[in-house]
Amino acid sequence: MRDKNISIGIVGASGYIGRQLLQRFQQSHVPVCGTYHRQNIPGLIHFDLLQPDFSFFDRPLPITHLIIASAANASLDKTAEHWEESYC
């Protein structure tokens, strides 16, 4: 039985893992809110981990559980070039 007080926020819902989680929660009728960074996907909210502002997760209903999934730079070359950002 599903807890009716659970709502989920997924940072990185435009990535492979985040997208799979988002779809699974939606199929289970669990309230879920997801974010994207570069890949604008309708229904998701823009979010930048370098300037995090989680206040949008309070609307339209408060998020009770937060999942951070695959919200990262997958390019090792870019990580090496911008190591200061990667270290955060």
GIDADA-V439999 format. One record per helix or strand. SS is the DSSP state (hx for helix, st for strand). FROM is the first residue (numbers start at 1). TO is the last residue. Records with the same first field share a line. If there is no record, write none. Layout:
SS->FROM-TO / FROM-TO
This chain:
st->7-11 / 31-36 / 45-46 / 65-68
hx->16-27 / 49-51 / 54-58 / 76-81 / 83-87
